[in-house]
Amino acid sequence: MARWSPVRFILVLVSLTTSACAWIPPAEPDTPPEALAKKAPAPVGPSACEPAPIVTNGSRNRMRLALTFDACSTRHNEYDERVIRTLLETSTPATLFIGGGWALANPGHVQELAQYPDFEFGNHTFSHPHMPQVKDDRKVLEELQRTQQVLYDMTGRIPRYFRPPFGEVNERVAYLAAQASLVTLNYDLPSGDPDETITAKRMVDWVVRKASPGGIVVLHMNHKRFVTAQALPDIIKGLRKRGFELVTVATLLEDTTWPTCKPSEEPERPVVAGFIP
């Protein structure tokens, strides 16, 4: 075996300790000497892997932007059909993050929404918990997998993206979502529609002014008291006037895939998406 120089040893050690986790090649069985000459050289494997992604935006090099709408599972499970009507009337693609509990309360609406090809479905958990506070990994997976099953049973669709409730997520939750074949999708521009003091005009001005290439905007479609429906027509008009192409998350990310690994055991702070200051 070749001897490592001290410099090389230090560099490798640093690279492993600063990554989320290290890739360790599996042990190989002993190979008979006569087989060595016939065996092709193995490709060089990665020295480390990356934690499951927490995506907040797409490429900053294209004037594309995704409008996303959460349908949160709540006590009332409302449906603001005015939001959907505006999207249809303006031919605006959108990604709808559906809560499992909301879907069960609104099966007819879910099945109707699934008829429109410009609408992409995402997973917004079953009961809308604070996911980093759910310490049992099995319950985290249950929140995601139960919602996947509900939406598949109703529509035949299988969501690819997971929106964490309240924008709260950490590497453990993102890793578990990846085990459920879901990419964790947050946002870089909160519309502020849950703010009871915000006006439609202020929300329009905020979103249109702050939008950036590759951006992901979060709004809601399950609260009629929010000003989302009033603001949405002018938001769409203002964004298109700025030159944005409005697309679904899948189109924005262009089917990007990420290598993932189990997160580090080191303590971490949950990622919490912000609101309008």
KAURZI-V404039 format. One record per residue. N is the residue number from 1. PSI is psi in degrees with one decimal (* if undefined). NEAR is the number of other ideal C-beta (glycine too) atoms within 8 Angstrom. Layout:
N_PSI_NEAR ; N_PSI_NEAR
This chain:
1_138.2_2 ; 2_143.8_3 ; 3_141.0_4 ; 4_140.8_7 ; 5_156.0_6 ; 6_-37.4_6 ; 7_-45.8_6 ; 8_-40.5_8 ; 9_-43.2_9 ; 10_-42.5_8 ; 11_-43.5_8 ; 12_-41.2_10 ; 13_-43.6_8 ; 14_-43.3_8 ; 15_-34.6_10 ; 16_-39.1_10 ; 17_-22.7_6 ; 18_-9.7_5 ; 19_166.1_10 ; 20_-37.7_10 ; 21_164.5_11 ; 22_142.1_8 ; 23_126.4_10 ; 24_118.6_4 ; 25_142.3_6 ; 26_152.7_4 ; 27_137.4_4 ; 28_144.8_6 ; 29_154.9_4 ; 30_136.5_4 ; 31_130.4_8 ; 32_143.7_6 ; 33_-36.3_5 ; 34_-18.4_5 ; 35_-13.9_8 ; 36_-37.3_8 ; 37_-26.8_5 ; 38_-15.3_4 ; 39_126.6_7 ; 40_147.5_3 ; 41_137.0_4 ; 42_142.5_5 ; 43_153.4_4 ; 44_122.7_3 ; 45_165.8_7 ; 46_148.6_6 ; 47_-16.9_8 ; 48_161.9_11 ; 49_169.7_11 ; 50_151.8_10 ; 51_160.2_12 ; 52_138.8_14 ; 53_151.1_10 ; 54_96.8_10 ; 55_131.9_10 ; 56_-11.7_8 ; 57_165.7_10 ; 58_-157.3_12 ; 59_133.5_9 ; 60_1.8_8 ; 61_0.4_5 ; 62_144.4_9 ; 63_63.0_7 ; 64_151.9_14 ; 65_142.2_16 ; 66_124.8_16 ; 67_125.4_13 ; 68_145.1_17 ; 69_123.8_13 ; 70_134.7_13 ; 71_88.9_15 ; 72_143.1_11 ; 73_115.7_13 ; 74_-175.5_10 ; 75_-31.5_3 ; 76_-29.6_4 ; 77_53.5_11 ; 78_164.3_8 ; 79_119.2_9 ; 80_93.4_14 ; 81_-17.7_7 ; 82_-34.0_8 ; 83_-48.6_13 ; 84_-40.0_10 ; 85_-41.6_8 ; 86_-43.5_13 ; 87_-40.8_13 ; 88_-42.4_8 ; 89_-28.3_6 ; 90_6.6_8 ; 91_49.8_5 ; 92_114.9_10 ; 93_151.4_9 ; 94_156.5_14 ; 95_123.6_15 ; 96_116.5_13 ; 97_108.3_15 ; 98_129.3_15 ; 99_142.6_16 ; 100_-42.0_16 ; 101_-38.1_12 ; 102_-41.8_15 ; 103_-43.2_15 ; 104_-30.6_8 ; 105_-17.9_8 ; 106_53.1_11 ; 107_-38.6_9 ; 108_-41.8_6 ; 109_-41.1_9 ; 110_-45.4_13 ; 111_-35.4_10 ; 112_-44.1_7 ; 113_-32.7_11 ; 114_-14.0_12 ; 115_-13.6_5 ; 116_116.7_7 ; 117_-20.1_3 ; 118_-5.1_9 ; 119_125.8_13 ; 120_139.5_10 ; 121_139.0_14 ; 122_169.9_16 ; 123_124.5_15 ; 124_33.2_17 ; 125_170.4_16 ; 126_-46.3_13 ; 127_4.2_9 ; 128_50.9_11 ; 129_169.9_9 ; 130_98.1_8 ; 131_-41.9_13 ; 132_-20.6_10 ; 133_-9.3_6 ; 134_101.5_11 ; 135_-22.5_3 ; 136_115.0_6 ; 137_-33.8_7 ; 138_-35.3_6 ; 139_-34.4_8 ; 140_-48.9_13 ; 141_-37.0_11 ; 142_-40.9_9 ; 143_-40.3_15 ; 144_-48.3_16 ; 145_-33.7_9 ; 146_-40.1_10 ; 147_-41.1_17 ; 148_-44.1_13 ; 149_-43.5_8 ; 150_-47.8_12 ; 151_-37.1_17 ; 152_-43.4_10 ; 153_-35.3_6 ; 154_-35.1_10 ; 155_-16.3_10 ; 156_1.7_4 ; 157_147.0_8 ; 158_106.9_6 ; 159_148.1_13 ; 160_-15.7_8 ; 161_146.5_14 ; 162_125.3_15 ; 163_115.5_13 ; 164_133.6_12 ; 165_141.3_12 ; 166_8.3_7 ; 167_17.6_13 ; 168_123.7_12 ; 169_154.4_13 ; 170_-179.8_10 ; 171_-34.4_12 ; 172_-46.9_10 ; 173_-41.8_14 ; 174_-38.5_15 ; 175_-44.3_14 ; 176_-37.7_12 ; 177_-39.7_13 ; 178_-34.8_12 ; 179_-23.6_7 ; 180_14.9_11 ; 181_35.8_5 ; 182_139.0_13 ; 183_129.7_12 ; 184_123.7_16 ; 185_108.0_13 ; 186_-134.2_14 ; 187_161.5_14 ; 188_-2.9_8 ; 189_99.0_12 ; 190_131.7_11 ; 191_-26.5_13 ; 192_10.9_11 ; 193_-21.3_13 ; 194_-13.0_8 ; 195_115.8_8 ; 196_-15.5_5 ; 197_-8.8_3 ; 198_142.8_10 ; 199_162.9_6 ; 200_-41.7_9 ; 201_-43.3_7 ; 202_-37.5_9 ; 203_-41.4_16 ; 204_-49.6_12 ; 205_-42.1_8 ; 206_-52.2_11 ; 207_-46.2_15 ; 208_-38.2_12 ; 209_-37.7_6 ; 210_-12.4_7 ; 211_139.4_12 ; 212_157.7_9 ; 213_135.4_11 ; 214_6.5_13 ; 215_156.1_13 ; 216_118.4_18 ; 217_135.9_14 ; 218_129.7_14 ; 219_-176.9_13 ; 220_151.3_14 ; 221_16.1_12 ; 222_16.3_12 ; 223_109.0_10 ; 224_-19.4_7 ; 225_-16.4_4 ; 226_156.4_10 ; 227_13.0_10 ; 228_-49.3_15 ; 229_-38.6_11 ; 230_-36.3_6 ; 231_-27.0_15 ; 232_-44.0_12 ; 233_-42.5_8 ; 234_-28.6_10 ; 235_-48.5_14 ; 236_-45.0_13 ; 237_-43.8_8 ; 238_-39.7_11 ; 239_-42.8_13 ; 240_-33.5_9 ; 241_-32.5_6 ; 242_-7.7_8 ; 243_10.7_5 ; 244_138.9_11 ; 245_123.5_7 ; 246_125.4_13 ; 247_169.8_10 ; 248_167.1_12 ; 249_-41.8_14 ; 250_-40.9_10 ; 251_-39.1_10 ; 252_-42.3_14 ; 253_-10.5_9 ; 254_46.6_7 ; 255_33.7_5 ; 256_140.3_5 ; 257_151.4_4 ; 258_137.1_8 ; 259_141.0_7 ; 260_156.6_10 ; 261_171.7_12 ; 262_135.3_4 ; 263_163.3_13 ; 264_155.1_8 ; 265_-4.1_3 ; 266_143.1_4 ; 267_144.4_2 ; 268_157.6_8 ; 269_135.7_4 ; 270_146.0_8 ; 271_123.2_10 ; 272_120.1_7 ; 273_146.3_12 ; 274_177.6_6 ; 275_174.3_8 ; 276_128.4_7 ; 277_*_3
